[in-house]
């Protein structure tokens, strides 16, 4: 089976999750399209995501298109959860960058695009919300050329833009005018293709092959227009994903190479690792090496036995089977696994950070001295799921310090702020996937229960650092 792993990325509220739902619906994987506002989408599985209508953790879904199996990683758009985006980028074959036709290129859009270009991840741009009042076409294309990427190949036109009747019309390379325009862009990036254009006519097949080659080389970004809500233009995007991003050549003869990009806890507290297989085959009951690259440049290795392997099949459902190259699988039994670990063999080295390191440090002080160990254990569990969270403890004072990417966001946590800079009591500190795990719960004092608040001081500014108490 051929796989293509794509990430859906964008500025907040550009329509990433709605686009993912539409892709699944068009493929026949789901019978009805979920809505972000009602909390019925496939990728927003956490209770907080459903209540707030935002994406906090990356979600994985899949759907088939002919003989190609497309795995989609839906990433958060809020800058507070940038760690989820960074870890997803490491396992992608390509990306779909969603841009709103109304709001246009946002600050976060430019940050994500720079990271995609830095990693040379092939990228398709999907301009969403063409049916909304204020949607733009020519002006937006010019803005993308100036702020995102110079070479954009427009693959669709729009009629009645900015109205509920807006329609996206595909531009076919069979049309000589379209082929000439696209060939002109491609020639700017390839001297060899330029010579072919000068000394002869370029056929549709030659133009398409060069477009695929330059897209995979991140030299050009095809642009599609549409609306995730109405479904207009999404079918063209699906065809573009398969035609421009899918690699038809896979091998199973190599040594196992896989990367862990997400950790979550099951209903019984068991650790579940999400891994993308790059080479080799991963079977149930295999014993694998886990290579971890540290910030100081050193590398450690530990072993673990995989007790179960389940591969994403249709939507969010998984099937117990061996994971082949390109597959994304959920693995049980690797109790020591952490995000970023390489399975089987060390092949990628210590990846360079794509975003700025954490700047917020929270000081956590337990109410009672005997709670020090439990509190620090809870914080350490956070570091398994988010590598950007750094935890350390002062053995003499018993205080725990944790550095994280973002600051506490009242809107996300839904709790009032304390007024002191240092905690007076410990509270249950868990990541979203740990909220149903009783073993991850640190004790809370009666005072914090009555106040119904977090145990962290209020920092300057706003944001959510995932260190929060369970709602009282």
C-alpha positions in Angstrom: 0.0 0.0 0.0 1.2 3.5 -0.9 1.0 6.2 1.8 1.2 9.9 1.8 1.4 11.8 5.1 0.2 15.4 4.9 -0.2 18.1 7.6 -2.9 20.7 7.5 -1.5 23.9 8.9 -2.7 27.5 9.1 -3.2 30.6 11.2 -6.0 30.2 13.8 -9.6 30.1 12.4 -8.5 29.7 8.8 -10.5 26.4 8.5 -8.0 23.6 9.0 -10.3 21.2 10.9 -13.3 22.0 8.6 -11.1 21.1 5.6 -10.1 17.9 7.3 -13.8 17.0 7.8 -14.6 17.7 4.2 -11.7 15.6 2.9 -13.0 12.6 5.0 -16.6 13.2 3.9 -15.7 13.4 0.2 -13.7 10.1 0.5 -16.8 8.4 2.0 -15.1 7.8 5.4 -17.7 9.7 7.4 -21.4 9.9 6.8 -21.8 13.5 8.0 -19.5 16.5 8.4 -18.7 17.4 12.0 -18.6 21.1 13.0 -15.9 22.7 15.1 -18.5 24.9 17.0 -20.5 21.8 18.0 -17.5 19.8 18.9 -18.4 16.9 16.6 -15.2 16.8 14.5 -13.0 13.7 14.1 -9.7 15.2 15.1 -10.9 17.3 18.1 -11.3 14.5 20.6 -10.4 16.2 23.8 -13.2 17.6 26.0 -11.6 21.0 26.2 -11.2 21.1 22.4 -14.9 20.3 21.9 -16.0 22.9 24.5 -13.7 25.7 23.2 -13.9 24.9 19.5 -10.2 25.0 19.1 -7.5 22.4 18.2 -5.1 21.8 21.1 -3.4 18.5 20.2 -2.5 17.2 16.7 -5.1 14.7 15.5 -4.5 11.9 12.9 -7.1 10.7 10.5 -6.8 8.8 7.2 -8.7 8.2 4.0 -8.1 6.3 0.7 -7.9 7.8 -2.7 -7.6 5.0 -5.3 -4.5 3.0 -4.4 -3.1 5.8 -2.2 -3.7 6.0 1.5 -3.7 9.6 2.8 -2.9 10.2 6.4 -3.8 13.7 7.6 -2.4 15.4 10.7 -4.6 18.2 11.8 -2.4 20.7 13.7 -3.3 23.6 16.1 -3.4 27.1 14.7 -2.9 28.9 18.1 0.7 29.9 18.7 0.4 28.6 22.3 0.5 25.1 20.9 3.4 25.5 18.5 5.1 22.4 19.9 2.4 20.3 18.3 3.2 21.8 14.9 6.9 21.3 15.3 6.7 17.6 16.1 4.2 17.0 13.2 6.5 18.6 10.6 9.2 16.0 11.2 7.0 13.2 9.9 5.3 14.8 6.9 5.6 14.0 3.2 3.8 17.3 2.3 1.7 20.0 3.7 -1.5 21.8 3.0 -1.3 25.4 4.1 -4.7 26.9 4.6 -5.2 30.6 4.0 -8.5 32.5 4.5 -9.6 34.4 1.4 -11.0 37.1 3.7 -8.3 37.6 6.3 -5.5 36.7 3.9 -1.9 36.0 5.0 -1.6 36.4 8.7 1.5 36.6 10.9 1.2 32.9 11.9 0.9 31.9 8.3 4.3 33.4 7.5 5.9 31.7 10.5 4.6 28.3 9.5 5.6 28.8 5.8 9.1 29.7 6.8 9.4 26.4 8.7 8.0 24.5 5.8 10.5 26.0 3.4 13.3 25.5 5.9 12.6 21.7 6.1 11.9 21.6 2.3 8.4 20.1 2.9 6.4 20.2 -0.4 3.4 22.5 0.2 0.1 23.1 -1.4 -1.8 26.2 -0.6 -5.6 26.0 -0.2 -7.4 29.4 -0.1 -10.5 28.8 2.0 -13.7 30.7 2.5 -14.2 32.0 -1.0 -17.9 32.1 -0.4 -17.6 34.7 2.4 -18.1 38.4 1.9 -14.8 40.2 1.5 -13.0 37.2 -0.1 -10.3 38.2 -2.5 -8.5 36.6 -5.5 -5.9 38.7 -7.4 -5.0 40.8 -4.3 -4.5 37.7 -2.2 -2.3 36.0 -4.8 -0.1 39.1 -5.0 0.1 39.2 -1.2 1.2 35.5 -1.1 3.9 36.2 -3.7 5.2 39.0 -1.7 5.0 37.5 1.8 5.0 33.7 1.5 6.7 32.3 -1.6 7.6 33.9 -4.9 6.6 31.0 -7.2 2.9 30.1 -6.9 1.1 28.1 -9.6 -2.6 29.0 -9.6 -4.5 25.7 -10.2 -8.0 27.1 -10.1 -10.0 30.3 -10.8 -13.1 31.5 -9.0 -16.4 32.8 -10.2 -18.7 35.0 -8.1 -16.1 35.2 -5.3 -17.4 36.6 -2.0 -20.9 35.3 -2.5 -22.7 32.1 -1.4 -22.7 31.1 -5.0 -18.9 31.2 -5.4 -17.5 28.4 -7.5 -13.9 27.1 -8.0 -13.0 26.1 -11.6 -9.9 24.0 -12.1 -7.2 25.1 -14.5 -6.2 22.2 -16.7 -2.7 21.9 -18.2 -4.4 20.7 -21.3 -5.3 24.3 -22.0 -2.4 25.8 -23.9 -2.8 29.2 -22.2 -2.7 27.7 -18.7 0.2 25.5 -19.7 2.2 28.4 -21.0 1.7 30.4 -17.8 2.7 27.5 -15.6 5.7 26.6 -17.8 6.9 30.2 -17.5 7.0 29.9 -13.7 8.7 26.5 -13.9 11.3 27.8 -16.3 12.3 30.4 -13.7 13.4 27.6 -11.4 15.1 25.3 -13.9 17.6 26.2 -16.6 17.1 22.8 -18.2 13.3 23.2 -18.4 13.9 26.7 -19.7 16.0 25.4 -22.6 13.3 22.9 -23.4 10.7 25.7 -23.5 12.9 27.9 -25.8 13.8 25.2 -28.3 10.4 23.4 -28.5 6.8 23.2 -27.4 6.2 21.8 -24.0 3.6 19.0 -23.9 1.0 18.6 -21.1 2.8 15.5 -19.9 6.2 17.3 -19.7 4.7 20.3 -17.9 2.9 18.1 -15.4 6.1 16.1 -14.7 8.1 19.3 -14.1 5.4 20.7 -11.8 5.5 17.5 -9.7 9.3 17.6 -9.5 9.4 21.3 -8.5 6.6 20.9 -6.0 8.4 18.0 -4.3 11.6 20.1 -4.3 9.7 23.0 -2.6 10.6 25.2 -5.5 6.9 26.1 -6.3 3.6 26.0 -4.4 0.4 25.1 -6.3 -2.6 27.2 -5.1 -6.1 25.9 -5.0 -9.2 27.9 -4.2 -12.4 26.6 -2.5 -14.6 26.5 0.6 -14.3 23.7 3.2 -17.9 24.4 4.4 -19.6 24.0 1.0 -17.1 21.6 -0.4 -16.3 23.7 -3.5 -12.8 23.1 -4.8 -11.9 20.4 -2.2 -12.1 17.6 -4.7 -9.5 19.4 -6.8 -7.3 19.7 -3.8 -7.6 16.0 -3.1 -6.5 15.2 -6.6 -3.6 17.6 -6.2 -2.5 15.9 -3.0 -2.3 12.5 -4.7 -0.9 13.7 -8.0 1.7 16.2 -6.6 2.7 14.8 -3.2 2.3 11.0 -3.3 5.4 8.9 -3.8 4.6 5.7 -5.7 7.9 4.0 -4.8 8.1 2.3 -1.4 10.4 -0.3 0.0 10.1 -2.8 2.9 13.5 -4.3 2.7 15.4 -1.7 4.7 16.1 -1.6 8.4 13.4 -0.2 10.7 13.4 3.6 10.8 10.5 5.3 12.6 9.9 8.4 14.6 7.6 9.1 17.6 5.8 12.4 17.2 3.1 12.1 19.8 2.5 10.5 23.2 -0.9 10.1 24.9 -2.4 8.1 27.7 -5.1 5.6 27.3 -8.2 5.2 29.5 -6.2 3.0 31.9 -3.2 5.2 32.1 -1.2 3.2 29.6 1.3 5.0 27.3 0.4 5.1 23.6 3.1 6.3 21.1 2.2 7.6 17.7 5.0 6.9 15.2 5.6 7.3 11.5 7.5 4.5 9.8 10.0 5.7 7.3 11.6 2.3 6.4 11.3 -1.3 7.3 8.3 -3.0 8.9 7.1 -2.9 12.5 5.4 -5.9 13.9 3.6 -6.7 17.1 5.9 -8.2 19.8 9.0 -6.7 18.0 11.8 -5.6 20.3 13.0 -2.2 19.1 15.7 0.3 20.0 14.7 3.8 21.0 17.3 6.4 20.2 17.1 9.8 21.9 19.1 12.8 21.0 19.7 15.3 23.9 20.3 19.0 23.8 24.0 18.5 24.8 24.6 16.5 21.6 24.7 13.1 23.3 22.6 10.2 22.2 21.1 7.5 24.5 19.5 4.2 23.5 17.0 2.0 25.3 15.0 -1.1 24.3 11.3 -1.8 24.5 8.9 -4.5 23.2 5.9 -3.4 21.2 2.8 -5.2 22.6 0.4 -3.9 20.0 0.5 -2.1 16.6 -2.5 -0.4 15.2 -2.4 1.4 11.9 -4.8 4.3 10.9 -7.2 3.0 8.3 -10.5 5.0 7.8 -10.9 8.3 9.6 -9.8 8.0 13.2 -10.2 4.2 13.4 -7.2 2.0 13.6 -6.7 -1.7 12.7 -4.3 -4.1 14.3 -1.7 -4.9 11.6 2.0 -4.5 10.9 3.2 -1.0 10.1 4.9 -0.7 6.7 6.8 2.3 5.2 4.8 5.5 5.2 2.2 4.2 7.7 1.3 6.1 10.9 0.7 3.7 13.8 -0.3 3.7 17.4 2.1 1.6 19.5 1.6 0.1 22.9 4.2 -1.3 25.3 7.0 1.3 24.8 6.8 2.6 28.4 10.0 4.7 28.0 9.2 6.3 24.7 9.2 10.1 24.4 8.3 12.5 21.6 11.2 12.7 19.1 12.6 9.2 19.8 13.8 7.3 16.7 12.8 3.6 16.6 15.0 0.9 15.1 18.0 2.9 14.2 19.4 6.4 14.7 19.1 8.2 11.3 18.0 11.8 11.7 20.4 13.2 14.3 19.4 15.9 16.7 16.9 18.1 14.7 17.3 21.8 14.9 14.5 23.6 16.7 12.1 25.4 14.3 10.7 27.8 16.9 12.0 29.8 19.7 12.7 28.0 23.0 10.3 28.4 26.0 10.6 31.7 27.8 8.1 31.2 30.7 9.2 29.5 33.8 6.6 28.6 36.4 7.5 27.9 40.0 5.4 25.3 41.7 5.5 24.9 45.5 3.5 22.1 47.2 1.3 23.0 50.1 2.6 20.1 52.2 6.2 18.8 52.0 5.1 15.2 51.5 3.5 16.2 48.2 6.9 17.1 46.5 7.4 13.7 44.8 3.9 13.4 43.5 3.9 16.9 42.2 7.2 16.5 40.4 6.0 13.2 38.9 3.0 14.9 37.5 5.1 17.6 35.9 7.5 15.0 34.5 4.6 13.3 32.7 4.0 16.5 30.9 7.5 16.4 29.5 6.8 13.0 27.9 4.1 14.6 25.8 5.6 18.0 25.2 9.4 18.2 24.7 9.3 22.0 25.1 8.3 21.6 28.7 11.4 21.4 30.9 11.1 20.4 34.5 13.6 20.5 37.3 13.5 20.4 41.1 15.3 22.0 43.9 15.9 19.2 46.4 16.4 21.5 49.4 13.4 23.7 49.0 11.2 21.1 47.3 10.1 23.6 44.7 9.6 22.5 41.1 10.3 24.7 38.1 8.8 24.2 34.7 9.6 26.0 31.5 6.9 25.9 28.8 6.2 27.4 25.4 3.2 29.6 26.2 1.8 31.5 29.2 -1.4 30.6 31.1 -4.4 31.5 29.1 -7.6 32.1 31.0 -9.7 31.6 27.9 -8.4 28.1 27.4 -8.3 27.0 31.0 -11.6 28.5 31.9 -10.4 29.4 35.4 -9.8 32.7 37.3 -6.3 33.8 37.9 -4.6 33.8 41.3 -2.8 37.1 42.3 0.3 35.7 43.8 3.5 35.0 41.8 4.3 31.7 43.7 1.9 28.9 44.3 0.5 28.4 47.8 -0.8 24.9 47.1 -0.3 22.1 44.6 -2.9 21.1 42.2 -3.6 18.4 39.6 -1.2 19.1 36.8 -2.0 17.2 33.6 -2.0 17.5 29.9 -5.3 17.1 28.1 -4.8 13.4 27.4 -4.0 12.8 31.0 -7.2 14.3 32.4 -8.8 10.9 32.4 -5.8 9.2 33.9 -6.2 8.9 37.7 -2.6 7.9 38.1 -1.4 11.2 36.8 -3.3 13.2 39.4 -1.4 15.1 42.0 -3.3 16.1 45.2 -5.0 19.4 45.6 -5.5 21.3 48.8 -8.9 22.2 50.1 -8.1 25.8 49.6 -7.4 25.4 45.8 -10.6 23.3 45.5 -12.7 26.0 47.1 -11.1 28.7 45.0 -11.4 26.6 41.8 -8.2 28.0 40.5 -4.7 27.0 39.1 -1.7 26.9 41.4 0.5 29.1 39.1 1.2 32.7 39.5 -0.1 35.1 36.9 2.6 36.0 34.4 2.6 39.1 32.3 0.7 38.7 29.0 -1.5 35.9 28.0 -1.3 32.3 26.7 -1.7 28.7 27.9 1.2 26.7 29.2 -0.7 23.4 29.8 0.1 23.6 33.5 -3.3 23.9 35.0 -5.5 22.4 37.6 -8.4 20.1 37.0 -11.6 22.3 37.1 -13.1 22.3 40.5 
